[in-house]
Amino acid sequence: MSAPEDGFGVILSLADLQTKLRTISNGAHQWTAELARCKPVQEGWTTFYAEIWYSNPSPRDMPNDLCYRFPAFRDRFWGDGESFVCLHPGLAVPVQQGLYFEGERLLGDCIQDFESFWPPIREALT
């Protein structure tokens, strides 16, 4: 697997993603990935996705978790099969957004969320 360059992404197994996320988890900065299912669009078809959670409970910077959803699929050829995740910044769907303090005000900032979330993942993939 090569690192994603601008405009490109990677497909990797959920197990490999979880391993890479453990390497960037440190102290309050924790990363996890879980496979989830969407309700079937039509009978017999299940859509999968991976939710990647980033936790930074420091009340000074960001007092809540971030979560983005990425497309995933299962290799059903060999029974239950292995799960794979498609990682590309353009595929990230925000599930839980961050809150930030600006003086006494608590605000959301979707750009700051992604700037906190994506670069460490990208670095882990190199």
C-alpha positions in Angstrom: 0.0 0.0 0.0 1.4 3.4 -0.9 0.5 6.7 0.9 -2.4 8.7 -0.6 -1.3 11.8 -2.5 -3.5 14.8 -3.1 -6.5 13.6 -5.0 -5.9 9.9 -4.2 -6.9 7.5 -1.5 -6.3 4.0 -0.3 -8.3 0.9 0.3 -7.1 -1.2 3.3 -8.5 -3.8 5.6 -10.3 -2.7 8.7 -7.8 -4.7 10.7 -4.9 -2.8 9.1 -6.6 0.5 9.7 -7.2 -0.3 13.3 -3.5 -1.2 13.7 -2.4 2.1 12.1 -4.8 4.1 14.3 -3.3 2.5 17.4 0.1 3.8 16.3 -1.2 7.4 16.3 -3.2 7.1 19.6 -1.4 8.8 22.4 -2.7 10.0 25.8 -5.9 11.9 25.3 -5.6 11.6 21.6 -7.3 8.2 20.8 -8.3 6.8 17.5 -10.6 3.9 16.8 -12.4 2.4 13.8 -15.5 0.3 13.7 -17.5 -1.4 11.0 -21.2 -0.6 10.9 -24.1 -1.4 8.6 -26.7 0.9 7.0 -30.2 -0.3 6.5 -30.5 -2.2 3.2 -31.4 0.0 0.3 -33.1 -2.9 -1.3 -33.8 -6.4 0.0 -30.6 -8.5 0.1 -28.2 -5.5 -0.2 -26.4 -4.3 2.9 -24.3 -1.2 2.8 -21.3 -1.1 5.1 -19.2 1.8 6.3 -16.4 2.4 8.8 -16.7 5.0 11.5 -13.4 6.5 12.6 -13.5 8.2 15.9 -10.9 10.7 17.2 -11.1 11.6 20.9 -9.4 14.6 22.4 -11.1 15.2 25.7 -9.0 18.3 26.6 -11.5 21.0 27.6 -9.1 23.7 26.4 -8.9 22.6 22.8 -11.8 20.4 21.9 -14.1 18.9 24.5 -15.7 16.2 22.4 -15.0 13.4 19.9 -14.9 13.7 16.1 -16.3 11.0 13.9 -16.2 10.5 10.2 -17.8 7.8 8.1 -16.0 6.2 5.2 -17.3 3.6 2.7 -16.5 0.0 3.5 -17.3 -3.4 2.0 -16.9 -7.1 2.9 -15.2 -9.7 0.9 -18.0 -12.3 0.7 -16.2 -14.6 -1.7 -14.6 -16.5 1.2 -17.5 -16.9 3.6 -17.8 -14.0 6.1 -14.7 -12.4 4.5 -12.6 -9.5 5.5 -13.8 -5.9 5.7 -12.1 -3.2 3.7 -12.3 0.6 4.1 -12.0 3.2 1.4 -10.1 6.2 2.7 -10.0 9.5 0.8 -10.7 12.9 2.2 -13.5 13.5 -0.3 -15.3 10.4 1.0 -15.4 11.5 4.6 -18.9 12.1 5.9 -19.0 13.9 9.3 -21.0 12.0 11.9 -20.0 13.9 15.0 -18.6 17.4 14.8 -16.3 19.1 17.2 -17.0 22.0 19.5 -14.4 24.7 20.2 -14.0 27.4 22.7 -13.5 31.0 21.5 -13.2 33.0 24.6 -16.4 32.1 26.6 -18.3 31.0 23.5 -18.6 27.3 22.4 -18.6 27.1 18.6 -18.4 24.4 15.8 -15.9 24.6 13.0 -16.1 22.0 10.3 -12.8 23.1 8.7 -10.9 22.8 12.0 -12.5 19.4 12.6 -11.1 18.0 9.4 -7.7 19.7 9.9 -7.5 17.9 13.3 -8.8 14.6 11.9 -7.3 13.9 8.5 -3.6 14.8 8.7 -2.7 12.3 11.4 -4.5 9.5 9.4 -2.7 10.5 6.3 0.6 10.5 8.1 -0.1 7.0 9.5 -0.7 5.7 6.0 2.8 6.7 4.8 
